[in-house]
Amino acid sequence: MELKKPCFPCGNPGTDLFGYIICDSCKTKLGLFTDETIQKHIALYEKSNKKRSYAEEIRYRLEFVEKDYIKKRIKLHHIQERLNQI
């Protein structure tokens, strides 16, 4: 029997979702889109935006968020390190 790891927001047993452990209760609170909602977003986005497709926009946003996360994490680690030196 596989032991479930703790959910990152609440600590209850959860399962992997894109590299993060999350329980069913917290997963429902994420507001994940249904396929129907995604189809509506594609139609609306591609009607108003000629530069890139909806899929390209999602890839761009994921990359942006990941880079921003790394920068902020480095900054916080730096502050933490400096606090230990002060």
Secondary structure, DSSP 4 states (H G I P E B T S, - for coil): -PPPEEPTTT-SEEEEETTEEE-HHHHHHT-PPPHHHHHHHHHHHHHH--SS-HHHHHHHHHHHHHHHHHHHHHHHHHHHHHHHH-
